[in-house]
Amino acid sequence: MKYIESLNDGERVSEVYLVKSKSIALTRTGKEYGNVILTDKTGQIDTKIWDLNSGGISEFEAGDFVAVSGQISNYNGSLQFKVDRIRVANEDEYEISDYVPSTRFNVEDMYKELLSFVDSVKNEHLKKLLNAFFREDEVFIKNFKNISAAKTVHHGFTGGLLEHSLSVTRLCDKMASNYDFLNRDLLISAAMLHDAGKTKELSEFPKNDYTDEGNFLGHIVIGYEMVMDKIKAIDSFPEVLKLEMGHCILAHHGELEYGSPKKPSIAEAVALSMADNIDAKLETLREALEAKDTNDWIGYNRWLDANIKRTV
């Protein structure tokens, strides 16, 4: 992969990039040309298609992956890509991780660890519920591995939902080992499923935007409905356990002003909301620190409501 950040003036390039935008513009003499922005995970480049007959601009749209060939040049101090040929790329010609921000960790390794938590649950009804999601629902599994945990703020990258859910589950497992009055099975089951609704709230990369369902309902309500639907298919699922699980999902943001329709009323819901908040805030801090290569004060971060600084 020839990343955009490594392109140089005068270089010939044949590569696959993601189309951020495209439009038809006019030269000063009134001739039409293609005005395109190409991107990958390292940046973007202004791209021109001067010969529309050979360029194939009518064959692709914004959001498509395209195979391009052409010349890199310096124009007014910035690099510009003059494209000779462009076409929609085949799926086997690119890896999506080259074009979108991705988790630092191996997705399959993380999922394997998550399944080990599923297997550690002793309550037969909760284990059936977890298996219904994480072993039997192929659409859910695919989305759960690929969707981000947020459009912005924290874990806003492919694999982010899995990374965040696993991290929250680890934290809840530690809490359960430290506080013996917590129901570990309920707590870690709720931790694994607390953001299940995000598989329908957010679209996959490269779009990574709210769906209609996400805009209308939000992931807390969507996730609650998803969990309740799975429970309905499990024979003799205890009514109280169903209510406790549903409550943990509905209360996991902790406060009404943060979007939870209920405040935590049981210990497991309190622990889950705290673990969710810990992981979200620390990941927000990590991403903010990594975005600035300095040991000085970085400045005010509105999500953390503080001026932040790296210590190591």
Residue pairs with C-beta under 8 A, 6 or more apart in sequence:
1 15
1 40
1 95
1 98
2 13
2 15
3 40
3 41
3 42
3 43
3 98
4 17
4 38
4 39
4 40
4 42
4 43
4 44
4 45
5 42
5 43
6 42
7 13
7 45
7 72
7 79
7 81
8 72
8 79
9 72
9 73
9 74
9 79
10 71
10 72
10 73
11 71
11 72
12 69
12 70
12 71
12 72
13 68
13 69
13 70
13 71
13 72
13 81
14 67
14 68
14 69
15 67
15 68
16 65
16 66
16 67
16 68
16 89
16 93
16 94
17 38
17 39
17 40
17 45
17 65
17 66
17 68
17 99
18 38
18 39
18 40
18 63
18 64
18 65
18 66
18 99
18 206
19 36
19 37
19 38
19 39
19 60
19 61
19 62
19 63
19 64
19 65
19 66
20 37
20 38
20 39
20 44
20 62
21 36
21 37
21 62
22 34
22 35
22 36
22 37
22 57
22 60
22 61
22 62
23 34
23 35
23 36
24 32
24 33
24 34
24 35
24 52
24 57
25 32
25 33
25 34
25 35
26 32
26 33
27 33
32 52
33 48
33 49
33 50
33 52
34 47
34 48
34 49
34 50
34 52
34 55
34 57
34 83
35 47
35 48
36 47
36 48
36 49
36 57
36 83
37 44
37 45
37 46
37 47
38 44
38 45
38 47
38 66
38 68
38 81
39 45
39 99
40 98
40 99
41 97
41 98
41 99
41 100
41 101
41 102
45 79
45 80
45 81
46 75
46 78
46 79
46 80
46 81
47 68
47 80
47 81
47 82
47 83
48 80
48 81
48 82
48 83
49 55
49 57
49 83
49 86
50 82
51 84
52 58
54 84
54 85
55 83
55 84
55 85
55 86
56 85
56 86
56 87
57 86
59 86
59 87
59 88
60 66
60 86
60 87
60 88
63 206
63 207
64 88
64 89
65 88
65 89
65 93
65 94
65 99
66 86
66 87
66 88
66 89
67 86
67 87
67 88
67 89
67 93
68 81
68 83
68 85
68 86
69 83
69 84
69 85
69 86
70 81
70 82
70 83
70 84
70 85
71 81
71 82
71 84
72 79
72 80
72 81
72 82
73 79
73 80
73 82
74 80
96 158
96 205
96 206
97 158
99 205
99 206
100 157
100 158
100 205
100 206
100 208
101 156
101 157
101 158
102 157
102 158
102 159
103 110
103 157
103 158
103 159
103 160
103 162
103 163
105 159
105 163
107 145
107 159
107 162
110 159
110 162
110 163
110 166
111 145
111 162
113 166
114 134
114 162
114 165
114 166
114 169
114 192
115 134
115 135
117 169
117 173
117 188
117 192
118 127
118 130
118 131
118 134
118 135
118 192
119 127
120 188
121 127
121 130
121 185
121 188
121 189
122 185
123 185
123 186
123 189
123 241
125 234
125 236
125 237
125 238
125 241
126 185
126 186
126 189
126 241
126 245
128 234
128 237
129 189
129 193
129 227
129 230
129 231
129 234
129 237
129 245
130 189
130 192
130 193
132 230
132 233
132 234
133 140
133 141
133 144
133 192
133 193
133 196
133 230
134 140
134 141
134 144
134 192
135 141
140 196
140 199
143 199
143 200
143 204
144 161
144 162
144 165
144 196
144 199
145 159
145 162
146 158
146 159
146 204
146 205
147 158
147 160
147 161
147 198
147 199
147 202
147 204
148 155
148 156
148 157
148 158
148 159
148 160
148 161
148 198
148 202
148 205
148 208
149 155
149 156
149 160
149 161
149 163
149 164
149 165
149 195
149 198
150 156
150 160
150 198
150 202
151 202
151 208
151 209
151 210
153 280
153 284
153 303
154 160
154 164
154 279
154 280
154 281
154 283
154 284
154 287
154 303
155 161
155 163
155 164
155 280
155 283
156 208
157 205
158 204
158 205
161 195
161 198
161 199
164 195
164 279
164 280
164 283
165 191
165 192
165 194
165 195
167 279
167 283
168 191
168 194
168 272
168 275
168 276
168 279
169 188
169 191
169 192
171 191
171 275
171 278
171 279
172 187
172 188
172 190
172 191
172 271
172 272
172 275
173 184
173 188
175 182
175 187
175 271
175 274
175 275
176 182
176 183
176 184
176 187
176 188
176 271
177 184
179 267
179 271
181 267
182 267
182 268
182 271
183 267
183 268
186 241
186 244
186 245
186 248
186 268
187 248
187 268
187 271
187 272
189 245
190 245
190 248
190 249
190 252
190 268
190 269
190 272
191 272
191 275
193 223
193 227
193 245
193 249
194 223
194 248
194 249
194 252
194 272
194 276
195 219
195 223
195 252
196 219
196 222
196 223
196 226
196 227
196 249
197 218
197 219
197 220
197 221
197 222
197 223
197 224
197 225
197 226
198 219
198 223
200 211
200 213
200 214
200 219
200 222
200 226
201 210
201 211
201 213
201 214
201 217
201 218
201 219
201 222
202 208
202 209
202 210
202 211
202 214
202 219
203 209
203 210
203 211
213 222
214 222
218 259
220 249
220 250
220 252
220 253
220 259
220 260
220 261
221 261
223 249
224 246
224 249
224 250
227 245
227 246
227 249
228 242
228 246
231 237
231 242
231 245
244 266
244 268
247 262
247 264
247 265
247 266
247 269
248 266
248 268
248 269
248 272
250 260
250 261
250 262
251 260
251 261
251 262
251 263
251 264
251 265
251 269
251 272
251 273
252 260
252 269
252 272
252 273
252 276
253 259
253 260
253 273
253 276
254 260
254 263
254 264
254 273
254 274
254 276
254 277
255 263
256 263
260 273
264 270
264 272
264 273
281 303
281 304
284 301
284 303
284 304
285 301
285 304
285 308
288 298
288 301
288 304
288 308
289 298
289 308
289 310
292 298
294 310
295 309
295 310
296 309
297 307
297 308
297 309
298 307
298 308
298 309
298 310
299 307
299 308
300 306
300 307
301 307
301 308
